[in-house]
Amino acid sequence: MEEQCEALQIICLQTSLTQYHYQSYPILKQYFLERIRLSIKSESTRTTDTSSNEIRAEHPTLVILPECTGTWLYLMCVPMPTFLRNYFFNNHNSKYNRHILFISYTLLIHMRLFCKEIYRNYHSKISWLGLIKRSWFSLFADQTSTIYKRLFSELAVETNSTIVAGSNFAYENLHKRKFYNMSCVFEPKHGSICLQAGKKYPVQDEISFIDCYENQPLIGSIPNTNIDIGVLVCADSWMPQVYEQYNKIQFSSKRR
């Protein structure tokens, strides 16, 4: 019996995220929900008075988010009193970027952990600048990885969409030896990760503190379609070597 497949709707979101959106999980999740739901072309939303909180994709939908969407998740990991949170995140009238002050505050209250990360990464054969950068981004790596997976898992289920969730700086595993710029794809039924990829060719401002992803590229299938996808993180899409690796993968003749 021939497999019944549907057309795929593709939504590419160009986000306009600021520090304000990253200050808490509910704010960031609501922002993504609104953007995705506004983009879903659901017949029911055009013919009925369906609440915006109930909009879900009725046909196979692929949502693609920009690289490093998860980079700033650490902003919600730093505990602080309400007046400081308002100062850093909710003062829209300020002409100054307060991110440097936020970093200074974070280092002040997490100096012991930051020094521990420097010690952990000291033997990584990277420059001093790279050592500082890696230690900073790895400071909250476990927390941001957990938030990243929970957030986009919930979004995939609640919008009934397959989501290519940008990327996030993360350790490959619990051994914490390799630090990558990684991207995950979440399927809509259970919100589980159905595909994972890493940046093989970091650009100049990344090469000093992240590792080149060495695993072979993988192919994932979009539910209820005859379409397979692979994920290339940012500059990897410029590299012929990556496409050569994908060309070696045996595709089914019935899929595209």
Backbone as a ProteinNet text record, in pm:
[ID]
protein_1_A
[PRIMARY]
MEEQCEALQIICLQTSLTQYHYQSYPILKQYFLERIRLSIKSESTRTTDTSSNEIRAEHPTLVILPECTGTWLYLMCVPMPTFLRNYFFNNHNSKYNRHILFISYTLLIHMRLFCKEIYRNYHSKISWLGLIKRSWFSLFADQTSTIYKRLFSELAVETNSTIVAGSNFAYENLHKRKFYNMSCVFEPKHGSICLQAGKKYPVQDEISFIDCYENQPLIGSIPNTNIDIGVLVCADSWMPQVYEQYNKIQFSSKRR
[TERTIARY]
83.5	0	87.6	54.7	136.6	117.6	225.2	222.2	150.5	56.4	-17.1	64.7	97.9	182.1	111.3	144.1	84.8	192.6	146.7	239.7	295.3	416.1	483.2	479.8	435.3	441.9	571.3	649.4	776.2	766.1	800.8	798.1	939.8	997.1	1129.8	1112	1142.6	1122.7	1250.2	1241.6	1350.9	1315.5	1371.4	1333	1394.4	1329.4	1381.3	1395.2	1474.3	1487.8	1583.5	1550.1	1635.1	1657.7	1735.2	1757.2	1625.8	1530.2	1399.2	1335.4	1339.7	1273	1339.7	1470.2	1543.6	1544.4	1476	1483.5	1408.5	1309.3	1236.4	1182.8	1162.7	1111.8	973.1	876.2	741.9	741.5	822.3	825.8	879.6	988	1048.2	956.2	896.8	807.7	686.6	627.9	511.2	545.7	664.5	707.8	713.8	776.9	787.4	650.6	565.7	431.8	354.8	359.7	286.8	340.6	473.2	532.1	497.4	504.9	475.4	328.1	241.9	97.7	50.8	113.5	79	115.3	213.8	262.8	192.1	124.4	57.7	-65.4	-70	-183.4	-286.8	-365.8	-465.9	-601.7	-665.6	-796.7	-896.8	-884.1	-980.8	-969.4	-851.2	-835.3	-894.7	-914.5	-973.5	-1125.3	-1179	-1322.7	-1395.3	-1321.9	-1384.8	-1318.5	-1375.1	-1321.3	-1228.2	-1144.6	-1050.9	-960.2	-948.3	-859.8	-716.6	-639.4	-499.3	-420.4	-469.3	-401.3	-428.5	-520.3	-556.4	-507.3	-443.4	-399.8	-288	-309.8	-209.4	-207.2	-92.8	-82.1	-168.7	-247.4	-333.6	-267.1	-159.9	-86.3	61	141.2	283.7	350.1	414.3	474	615.9	706.9	846.7	878.8	918.3	955.1	1106.6	1169	1314.9	1352	1433.6	1477.1	1624.1	1666.7	1805	1908.8	2032.2	2143.8	2157.1	2206.8	2237.5	2115.3	1995.9	1875.8	1890.3	1962.1	1976	2095.3	2175.1	2298.5	2272.9	2165.3	2141.8	2051.6	2028.4	1944.5	2005.7	2137	2200.5	2148.4	2088	2037.2	1931.4	1856.2	1753.1	1805.8	1935.9	1994.4	2060.6	2069.9	2140.7	2041.5	2048.2	1956.3	1990.3	1886.5	1908.3	1780.9	1792.9	1673.6	1593.4	1467.8	1375.4	1424.3	1479.2	1519.8	1633.2	1723.5	1830.8	1777	1681.1	1620.2	1552.3	1481.8	1418.9	1523.7	1632.9	1739.4	1801.8	1828.4	1895.6	1801.9	1676.8	1590.2	1472.9	1423.9	1297.3	1308.6	1429.1	1448	1465.3	1352.8	1356.5	1403.2	1404.7	1441.5	1592.1	1666.1	1811.1	1874.8	1971.6	2045.3	2169.5	2194	2317.8	2289.1	2380.1	2371.2	2423.9	2339	2376.8	2425.8	2453.5	2497.3	2633.1	2722.9	2854.8	2839.1	2747.5	2722.2	2664.3	2578.6	2520	2628.9	2721	2831.3	2916.3	2944	3024.2	2954.8	2824.1	2746.9	2749.7	2732.3	2731.3	2864.4	2974.6	3106.7	3129.9	3078.4	3096.8	3034.7	2913.5	2844.8	2873.5	2943.2	2976	3126.7	3207.4	3351.2	3412.1	3366.8	3422	3392.1	3268.5	3231.4	3304.3	3323.7	3393.9	3539.4	3603.5	3741.9	3748.5	3644.8	3638.7	3630.7	3553	3542.4	3675.4	3744.8	3876.6	3971.7	3969.4	4055.4	4018.9	3888	3842.3	3889.6	3887.3	3918.2	4064.2	4144.4	4281.7	4364.4	4336.6	4416.2	4352.4	4265.3	4194.5	4272.3	4395.9	4481.7	4417.4	4359.4	4301.8	4371	4355.5	4420.3	4359.1	4424.7	4370.6	4234.7	4220.3	4090.3	3985.5	4025	3933.5	3898.3	3996.8	3973.5	3868.9	3879.4	3782.8	3644.2	3638	3508.6	3442.6	3521	3462.7	3416.3	3495.2	3458.8	3332.6	3315	3194.4	3071.8	3077.8	2960.8	2932.1	3034.6	3011.4	2968.5	2971.9	2938.4	2797.8	2704.6	2565.9	2523.2	2620	2590	2486.1	2495.1	2398.2	2258	2246.8	2116.2	2056.7	2138.7	2085.2	2046.1	2119.1	2084	1949	1926.1	1797.7	1683.4	1705	1601.9	1573.9	1679.6	1667.9	1582.2	1610.6	1536.9	1392.2	1370.6	1234.1	1151.3	1209.7	1137.5	1089.3	1180.2	1142.4	1066.5	1081.3	997.7	852.1	829.6	693.9	635.4	716.6	668	628.4	706.5	675.9	541.7	517.9	392.4	274.5	289.6	178.1	139	231.5	198.8	185.1	210.2	204.5	297.7	419.1	515.9	648.3	717.7	856.7	942.7	1027.1	1101.4	1251.9	1316.5	1462.6	1499.6	1548.1	1554.8	1683.6	1715	1834.7	1953.8	2032.1	2143.8	2176.7	2260.3	2294.8	2435.4	2514.6	2646.3	2628.1	2681.6	2658.4	2770.7	2789.3	2880.6	2814.4	2896.4	2842.1	2779.6	2842	2790.8	2835.7	2810.3	2839.9	2988.9	3073	3217.9	3271.8	3198.6	3231	3371.3	3404.2	3534.7	3525.1	3414.8	3396.1	3281.8	3307.4	3208.9	3170.3	3043.1	2999.8	2891.7	2876.2	2758.4	2662.6	2557.7	2473.8	2330.2	2266.7	2126.8	2047.6	1923.5	1835.4	1705.5	1648.7	1518.2	1420.3	1304.7	1204.8	1080.5	1033.2	915.6	788	673.3	552.9	471.3	483.6	394.5	429.4	556	599.2	699.6	742.9	840.7	981.2	1006.3	1139.6	1235.4	1364	1466.3	1476.9	1452.1	1457.4	1582.7	1656.3	1778.3	1866.2	1996	2091	2211.7	2257	2371.9	2460.4	2586.2	2679.4	2755.4	2809.8	2882.6	3020.9	3046.6	3173.4	3282.2	3242.4	3338.8	3306.5	3349.4	3324.3	3387.1	3319	3371.4	3477.6	3537.8	3655.8	3630.3	3513	3488.8	3446.9	3432.5	3397.4	3513.1	3602	3704.5	3794.8	3800.8	3888.4	3830.4	3699.2	3643.3	3548.3	3510.1	3429	3503.6	3465.7	3529.2	3455.1	3526.5	3465	3388.5	3263.3	3179.4	3228.7	3259.7	3324.7	3232.2	3113.8	3023.5	2973.2	2940.1	2887.9	2748.9	2715	2582.5	2472.5	2356.6	2242.4	2125.1	2034.4	1914.1	1793.2	1697.2	1574.2	1453.5	1344.3	1221.9	1116.8	1045.1	936.2	808.7	739.3	620.7	514.6	452.2	340.5	379	507.1	552.6	650.4	690.3	795.6	925.9	945.9	1059.5	1157.3	1284.1	1392.8	1469.3	1524.2	1602.2	1734	1830.9	1955.6	1974.9	2053.2	2072.7	2218	2238.3	2370.3	2366.9	2458.2	2458.6	2538.1	2467.8	2524.7	2631.3	2757.5	2864.2	2892.4	2844.7	2862.6	2796.5	2693.2	2621.9	2706.2	2820.2	2909.6	3016.1	3025	3138.1	3104.4	3171.9	3146	3168.8	3262	3292.9	3170.2	3086.3	2966.8	2870.4	2852.3	2761.2	2815.1	2946.6	3005.9	2974.1	2973.5	2939.2	2793.4	2705.7	2564.3	2541.9	2620.6	2605.8	2637.1	2714.1	2751.1	2641.6	2544.4	2434.6	2336.3	2296.1	2204.3	2060.9	2000.6	1862.5	1768.4	1651.6	1548.3	1498	1477.2	1432.6	1290.5	1216.3	1078	1066.4	1180.6	1177.1	1258.6	1239.9	1312.1	1357.2
-117.9	0	123.7	219.5	339.4	429.6	482	569.9	700.5	738.3	863	978.7	1074.1	1186	1317.4	1417.4	1549	1649.9	1764.2	1872.6	1930.4	1980	2035.1	2187	2245.6	2390.5	2424.9	2517.6	2556.4	2699.3	2717.4	2849.3	2883.6	2987.5	3035	3162	3154.9	3268.9	3350.8	3478.7	3571.4	3644.7	3599.6	3652.4	3789.4	3865.1	3995.7	3991	3896.1	3874.1	3974.1	4017.5	4107	4044.6	4113.1	4063.9	4051.4	4137.2	4132.5	3994.6	3937.4	3809.5	3694.6	3706.4	3597.1	3604.1	3699.1	3713	3603	3539.3	3431.6	3332.5	3211.8	3104.6	3137.6	3181.7	3210.8	3319	3424.1	3532.7	3481.9	3406.1	3356	3256.2	3166.2	3066.9	3133.9	3230.7	3299	3372.2	3430.7	3500	3402.8	3286.7	3188	3133.2	3107	3055.9	3152.2	3280.2	3380.1	3388.6	3386.5	3396.4	3275	3156.6	3035.1	3028.9	3058.6	3049.9	3153.1	3270.1	3370	3322	3234.5	3188.6	3063.7	2993.1	2869.2	2900.8	2844.1	2866.1	2756.3	2774.4	2674.4	2715.1	2626	2655.3	2690	2623.7	2647.6	2787.8	2846.6	2980.7	3085.5	3050.6	3147.6	3138.4	3024.7	3004.4	3001.3	2994.8	2990.9	3092.5	3104.2	3198.6	3127.1	3041.9	2966.8	3061.4	3037.2	3119	3102.7	3212.2	3205.6	3106	3079.3	2984	2839	2817.8	2682.8	2650.2	2744.7	2722.9	2619.1	2515.1	2412.3	2381.8	2343.6	2311.1	2189.6	2199.9	2089.2	2002.1	2051.1	1978.4	1976	1885.7	1881.1	2018	2059.8	2193.8	2185.7	2252.3	2259.4	2403.7	2426.4	2560	2565.5	2664	2677.4	2807.5	2797.1	2913.3	2943.3	3068.7	3107.6	3039	3035.9	2982.9	3059.1	2988.9	3048.5	3105.7	3054.7	3096.5	3068.6	2961.7	2925.4	2986.4	3066.5	3120	3202.4	3281.1	3375.8	3320.7	3190.3	3131.1	3146.7	3169.3	3184.3	3306.7	3401.6	3522	3490.2	3382.3	3347.3	3254.7	3223.1	3131.5	3204	3335.5	3412.3	3466.2	3421.2	3471.4	3615	3694.9	3834.1	3891.8	3994.9	4059.1	4130.6	4158.7	4216.4	4349.3	4434.7	4567.1	4556.9	4459.3	4440.4	4380.3	4288.4	4229.4	4337.5	4427.2	4538.5	4629.2	4650.4	4736.8	4678.4	4548.2	4485	4456.7	4422.1	4370.1	4459.7	4541.6	4610.5	4761.5	4812.8	4956.9	4988.8	5008.6	5027.2	5167.2	5259.2	5397.2	5420.6	5324.4	5341.8	5339.8	5428.7	5433.8	5345	5283	5207.4	5057.4	4981.4	4836.5	4789.5	4728.4	4689.5	4545.4	4487.8	4348.7	4332.6	4429.7	4422.5	4424.6	4507.5	4511.4	4378.8	4319.7	4190.5	4083.7	4082.5	3986.2	4006.9	4133.7	4164.2	4114.3	4138.8	4092.5	3939.6	3874.9	3728.3	3671.2	3728.7	3680.8	3705.7	3816.1	3850.7	3745.6	3699.9	3605	3458.5	3437	3300	3282.8	3362.8	3360.1	3222.1	3156.3	3023.9	2925.1	2926.2	2835.7	2871.3	3001.5	3044.9	2997.2	3010.5	2962.5	2810.5	2741.4	2596.5	2560.1	2638.7	2613.7	2642.1	2747.7	2777.3	2660.8	2607.6	2493.2	2371.4	2348.7	2233.9	2243.2	2366	2386.3	2422.4	2428.2	2476.7	2390.9	2262.6	2170.8	2146.7	2238	2219.9	2269.3	2314.3	2361.9	2476.6	2569.4	2688.3	2811.3	2925	3049	3097.6	3197	3252.4	3316.4	3386.4	3446.3	3336.8	3231.3	3119.2	3051.3	3042.3	2981.2	3059.2	3191.2	3275.5	3262.6	3265.3	3253.4	3118.5	3010.7	2878.6	2865.9	2915.4	2905.9	2985.5	3098	3178.7	3105.8	3058.4	2994	2857.2	2793.1	2662.8	2676.1	2797.9	2821.3	2771.6	2794	2751	2647.5	2575.5	2485	2379.3	2322.1	2218.9	2277.2	2395.5	2458.2	2501.4	2564.5	2612.4	2496	2385.9	2268.7	2212.5	2208.5	2160.4	2251.5	2383	2479.4	2468.4	2460.6	2450.7	2331.3	2214.9	2093.1	2099.1	2149.4	2159.1	2257.3	2374.3	2480.5	2434.5	2383	2349.5	2217.5	2132.1	2012.9	2053.2	2144.3	2191.2	2266.8	2349.2	2425	2332.1	2227.5	2132.8	2065	2022.3	1954.3	2050.6	2169	2263.1	2324.6	2328.8	2383.7	2274.3	2148.3	2034	2054.7	2099.1	2130.5	2059.2	2026.6	1982.8	2108.3	2119.8	2243.8	2220.3	2294.3	2301.5	2417	2384.1	2481.2	2563.1	2628.9	2711.8	2632	2689.3	2613.8	2667	2592.4	2623.8	2571.2	2645.5	2596.3	2491.3	2372.3	2264.1	2161.6	2091.7	1977.4	1859.7	1776.3	1661.2	1559.9	1538.1	1438.4	1473.7	1383.7	1409.3	1417.9	1365.3	1371.4	1514.1	1598.9	1741.3	1763.4	1687.4	1704.9	1789.7	1775	1848.4	1948.1	2072.2	2179.8	2225.3	2208.7	2230.4	2337.8	2386.8	2464.8	2364.2	2325.5	2213.2	2256	2183.8	2208.5	2079.3	2091.4	1975.6	1998.6	1889.1	1892.5	1816.1	1878.5	1820	1780.5	1656.9	1610.1	1648.4	1657.1	1715.4	1624.6	1493.6	1406.1	1402.4	1377.3	1367.5	1476.6	1555.3	1659.3	1606.4	1484.6	1426.7	1472.7	1460.2	1498	1387	1421.8	1321.7	1336.1	1444.6	1466.5	1566.2	1542.3	1631.4	1652.9	1776.9	1809.9	1910.1	1917	2012.5	2086.1	2200.8	2282.9	2223.7	2184.6	2122.6	2224.8	2343	2445.4	2577.5	2591.1	2716	2835.3	2949.3	3071.2	3131.8	3241.5	3296.1	3331.4	3387.6	3427.8	3310.3	3190.5	3071.8	2972.9	2972.3	2868.5	2868.4	2981.7	2990	2920.1	2888	2830.9	2712.7	2677.7	2557.5	2456.9	2332.6	2224.7	2200.8	2144.4	2106.8	1975.8	1975.9	1856.6	1747.8	1631.1	1526.8	1412.3	1404.9	1295	1305.8	1193.9	1191.7	1255.5	1323.9	1385.8	1281	1318.5	1228.5	1285.9	1198.7	1238	1205.5	1298.5	1275.7	1286	1222.5	1223.5	1312.1	1389.1	1472.2	1388.9	1377.4	1291.5	1324.7	1220.7	1230.8	1295.1	1291.4	1341	1239.5	1260.9	1177.7	1256.6	1345.7	1438	1405.9	1394.9	1379.5	1510.8	1539.3	1662	1632.7	1717.8	1721.4	1864.5	1883.3	2017	2059.1	2176.4	2238	2366.5	2379.9	2495.7	2609.5	2714.5	2839	2816.1	2848.5	2849	2712	2605.2	2472.1	2463.4	2545	2541.5	2598.9	2661.4	2715	2613.1	2503	2411.9	2292.3	2277.9	2163.6	2029.1	2025.2	1898.5	1840.8	1930.9	1884.6	1816.6	1877.9	1819.9	1687.3	1675.9	1549.4	1437.5	1472.3	1372.6	1330	1426.6	1392.7	1309.3	1334.1	1258.4	1110.1	1078.7	939.2	862.3	936.6	871.7	813.5	690.3	623.8	668	740.1	783.2	679	667.2	583.3	649	570.1	624.5	677.7	640.9	685.3	814.8	865.5	986.5	1095.6	1218.7	1330.3	1426.5
0	0	0	-86	-98.2	22.8	74.5	191.7	158.1	246.4	227.5	284.4	199.7	242.1	214.2	293.1	276.8	239.3	185.9	154.9	284.6	277.9	396.1	393.5	504.8	522.2	596.1	541.4	602.9	654.8	781.7	845.3	889.7	833.5	873.5	955.8	1083.5	1172.4	1185.5	1152.1	1178.9	1307.1	1416.6	1547.3	1572.4	1659.8	1704	1855.4	1901.8	2045.2	2108.6	2229.2	2307.5	2444.9	2528	2663.5	2738.6	2707.4	2774.1	2759.7	2639.4	2614.5	2688.8	2713.6	2776	2928.5	2987	3132.1	3206.2	3140.8	3207.5	3105.4	3150.6	3063.9	3008.6	3091.7	3039.8	2931.8	2948.8	2850.2	2717	2721.3	2597.9	2528	2605.4	2545.4	2481.2	2549.3	2493.7	2365	2360	2238	2120.4	2141.4	2033.7	1994.6	2093.8	2064.3	1975.2	2009.9	1931.4	1789.9	1774.7	1641.1	1554.9	1614	1537.3	1500	1597	1571.4	1470	1468.6	1367.6	1227.7	1219.6	1089.7	1038.4	1127.6	1087	1002	884.2	794.4	817.5	921.2	955.8	901.6	830.7	773.8	882.9	996.9	1103.8	1159.6	1157.8	1212.3	1120.3	993.5	901.3	897.5	942.5	930	1063	1173	1304.2	1395.3	1514.5	1612.8	1710.3	1657.7	1741.2	1818.3	1949.6	2031.5	1984.4	1991.5	1948.8	2032.6	2156.9	2243.3	2203.8	2108.6	2067.3	1926.5	1860.2	1722.2	1716.8	1637	1612.7	1464	1414.5	1272.4	1240.3	1133.1	1091.8	985.8	926.8	824.4	864.8	809.1	843.9	830.9	937.5	942.1	996.6	928.1	970.2	1006.2	1131.8	1179.5	1194.6	1130.6	1133.7	1204.2	1308.1	1385.7	1357.2	1377.8	1345.4	1434.7	1385.3	1463.4	1594.8	1696.6	1827.8	1898.9	1864.7	1937.3	2086.3	2120.2	2260.3	2331.2	2260.5	2319.1	2444.4	2442.9	2551.9	2661.5	2660	2764.2	2902.9	2908.2	3039.7	3113.9	3040.7	3105.9	3210.6	3190.4	3288.2	3397.5	3393.6	3491.9	3608.5	3600	3702.6	3805.2	3930.9	4033.8	4071.3	4090.6	4128.9	4188.4	4272.9	4328.8	4220.8	4251.4	4153.4	4098.4	4184.1	4136.8	4034.9	4052.7	3954.7	3825.2	3838	3717.9	3634.7	3701.1	3629.1	3566.1	3636.6	3585.9	3459.1	3460.3	3346.4	3229	3258.5	3152.3	3113	3202.1	3176.7	3164.3	3159.3	3144.3	2996.2	2926.3	2781.1	2740.6	2834.7	2800.8	2801.7	2850.9	2859.5	2721.1	2699.3	2573.2	2577	2691.5	2707.8	2712	2655.8	2660.5	2795.8	2874	3008.9	3016.9	2903.6	2902.7	2970.2	2950.8	3015.5	3167.5	3216.6	3360.5	3408.6	3326.2	3362	3372.5	3276.6	3280	3405.5	3438.3	3557	3683.3	3691.8	3807.5	3816.2	3701.5	3697.9	3745.7	3697.9	3739.6	3887.9	3937.9	4078.3	4169.8	4134.4	4223	4186.4	4073.9	4033.2	4010.4	4079	4054.9	4081.5	4186.8	4218.1	4105	4055.1	3946.3	3817.1	3793.6	3673	3676.4	3792.2	3806.1	3788.3	3834.9	3817.9	3669.7	3592.6	3448.6	3378.2	3422.8	3364.9	3390.3	3510.8	3543.5	3458.6	3440.5	3362.5	3217.3	3162.5	3020.7	2994.5	3099.3	3086.2	2990.8	2986.4	2903.7	2767.1	2723.5	2596.5	2475.7	2496.6	2387.5	2309.1	2382.6	2320.1	2376.3	2309	2352.4	2483.6	2545	2669.1	2646.4	2533.7	2502.7	2482.9	2412.2	2392.9	2523.7	2614.2	2744.6	2823.2	2820.2	2891.7	2829.1	2695.7	2627.5	2656.4	2643.5	2667.7	2812.2	2904.3	3045.5	3074.8	3004.2	3023.4	2969.4	2846	2785.9	2847.3	2903.5	2966.3	3112.2	3165.2	3305.8	3338.5	3245.2	3266.3	3161.8	3105.4	2993.6	3029.5	3148.2	3187.7	3198.2	3259.6	3276.7	3143.4	3058.9	2931.1	2840.4	2847.2	2767.5	2810.9	2941.4	2993.4	2950.8	2961.4	2921.2	2772.3	2692.7	2546.7	2507	2564.3	2528.6	2576.6	2695.6	2747.7	2666.4	2637.3	2566.5	2429.4	2348.1	2210.6	2201.7	2301.7	2309.2	2331.9	2425.5	2453.9	2335.2	2269.6	2154.2	2040	2017.1	1909.5	1933.8	2058	2091	2084.6	2142.3	2152.7	2019.2	1923.4	1791.5	1685.5	1725.7	1633.9	1514.7	1543.6	1438.4	1464.4	1357.1	1367.9	1374.8	1476.6	1499.2	1490.5	1400	1396.3	1488.5	1607.8	1717	1719.2	1606.5	1605.9	1654.4	1745.4	1803	1941.4	2010.8	2148.3	2175.3	2253.6	2293.2	2402.6	2380.1	2476	2470.4	2582.6	2584.4	2514.4	2451.5	2378.7	2473.5	2589.3	2683.1	2824.5	2916.8	3057.4	3086.7	2998.4	3020.8	3003.5	2933.1	2916.4	2859.2	2757.2	2693.1	2567.4	2494.6	2369.9	2385.4	2342.3	2355.5	2215.2	2180.1	2042.6	2031.8	1908.7	1870.8	1807.9	1881.9	1841.4	1814	1723.3	1688.8	1702.5	1751.4	1765.8	1689.2	1640.3	1574.8	1663.4	1691.8	1780.8	1701.4	1724.4	1651.3	1727	1656.1	1715.1	1806.3	1794.4	1870.3	2018.5	2048.2	2188	2225.3	2127.5	2155.1	2175.2	2133	2151.9	2042.2	2069.1	1970.7	1866.2	1740.7	1633.8	1547.8	1567.2	1489.1	1563.4	1561.4	1627.8	1537.4	1530.5	1445.3	1517.9	1475.9	1534.2	1426.2	1460.1	1363.7	1339.4	1216	1180.5	1150.1	1104.3	1063.5	1134.2	1261.1	1333.8	1262.8	1269.6	1208	1299.2	1255	1322.6	1468.6	1499.6	1638.2	1727	1669.4	1747.9	1761.6	1663.7	1657.3	1779.9	1851.3	1968.2	2090.7	2089.2	2212	2192.4	2068.5	2050.7	1963.5	1977.6	1901.7	1770.7	1674.6	1546.8	1566.3	1527.8	1543.4	1448.7	1502.2	1423.3	1383.5	1442.1	1408.7	1265.2	1207	1071.2	1067	956.8	946.2	944.6	997.1	1003.9	925.9	887.9	816.1	902.9	909.3	983.8	892.8	931.3	851.8	917.5	837	886.8	885.9	1000.5	1009	904.2	850.1	755.2	622.4	589.4	459.4	401.3	277.4	218.8	210.4	309	306.9	420.1	384.8	481.3	490.6	607.1	623.6	693.7	667.4	741.6	789.4	892.9	949.6	934.6	874.2	863.8	944.7	1039.4	1128.1	1065	1026.1	974.5	866.7	896.7	796	736.5	799.7	740.7	603.6	582.5	454.4	340.5	373.3	269.5	228.8	301.6	285.9	197.1	82.1	-7.4	61.1	157.9	224.2	295.1	350.4	421.4	324.7	208.3	109.3	55.9	48	4.2	103.5	233.6	334.7	322.2	296.4	279.5	153.5	50.2	-74.3	-55.9	47	71.5	144.5	198.1	269.4	168.6	190.6	98.7	128.3	32.8	46.7	-13.8	44.2	-15.2	-142.6	-247.3	-375.8	-369	-263.4	-251.6	-172.4	-124.4	-42.7	-109	-61.1	-120.4	-12.4
[MASK]
++++++++++++++++++++++++++++++++++++++++++++++++++++++++++++++++++++++++++++++++++++++++++++++++++++++++++++++++++++++++++++++++++++++++++++++++++++++++++++++++++++++++++++++++++++++++++++++++++++++++++++++++++++++++++++++++++++++++++++++++++++++++++++++++

